[in-house]
Amino acid sequence: MFKEAVHGRGVVNEKQRENPLSIEEIVASVRGRYKWNTTEKKWEVGYRKMRDYWIVLLLTISPRIFAMPVPKVVPTKILA
């Protein structure tokens, strides 16, 4: 899972290779990517191999981690 998450990481030395994962790397591991299916001639979403394992791991942290955020309501002045 770790190797797949850091696949696109630029590495200058060995210490950088072993750094902890960043939020962007974890999000990229879970998020799907659009790809063009040449046989069916349509767009589809492709996911990484370890996506389901990442979701289970993140849900152990908090079951509401994938909940939709509540939009912030900003009161405005009523003009009459």
C-alpha positions in Angstrom: 0.0 0.0 0.0 2.8 2.4 0.9 4.7 1.8 -2.4 1.6 2.4 -4.4 0.8 5.6 -2.5 4.3 7.1 -3.0 4.6 5.9 -6.6 4.8 9.5 -8.0 7.0 10.9 -5.2 10.1 12.7 -6.4 13.1 11.3 -4.4 16.5 12.9 -4.2 17.9 10.8 -1.4 17.0 7.7 0.6 15.7 9.6 3.6 13.0 11.3 1.5 11.8 7.9 0.3 11.0 6.9 3.8 9.2 10.1 4.9 5.6 9.7 6.1 2.8 10.0 3.6 1.3 13.4 3.0 -2.4 14.1 2.8 -2.2 14.6 -1.0 -0.7 11.1 -1.4 -3.5 9.5 0.7 -6.2 11.4 -1.2 -4.7 10.3 -4.5 -4.7 6.7 -3.3 -8.5 6.9 -2.7 -9.7 9.1 -5.5 -10.6 7.7 -8.9 -9.3 8.9 -12.2 -11.2 9.3 -15.4 -9.9 7.2 -18.3 -11.0 6.6 -21.9 -12.2 3.1 -22.7 -11.2 2.6 -26.3 -13.3 -0.5 -26.9 -16.6 1.0 -25.7 -15.8 4.6 -26.7 -16.8 6.1 -23.4 -15.3 7.6 -20.2 -15.1 5.5 -17.1 -13.6 5.9 -13.6 -10.5 3.8 -12.7 -9.4 3.2 -9.2 -6.0 2.1 -7.8 -5.6 -1.5 -6.7 -5.4 -0.8 -2.9 -8.2 1.7 -2.8 -10.6 -0.6 -0.8 -7.8 -1.2 1.8 -7.2 2.5 2.2 -11.0 3.2 2.7 -11.2 0.5 5.5 -8.0 1.9 7.1 -9.4 5.5 7.0 -12.8 4.4 8.3 -11.1 2.9 11.4 -9.9 6.4 12.2 -13.4 7.9 12.0 -16.6 6.5 10.5 -17.6 10.0 9.4 -14.4 10.7 7.5 -16.2 10.4 4.1 -19.3 12.3 5.2 -20.3 15.2 3.1 -19.4 18.5 4.8 -22.3 20.8 5.8 -22.3 24.0 3.7 -21.5 27.1 5.7 -24.4 29.5 5.9 -23.4 33.1 6.1 -26.2 35.5 7.2 -26.6 38.6 5.1 -28.3 41.9 5.8 -31.9 42.0 4.8 -32.5 44.9 2.4 -36.0 46.4 2.6 
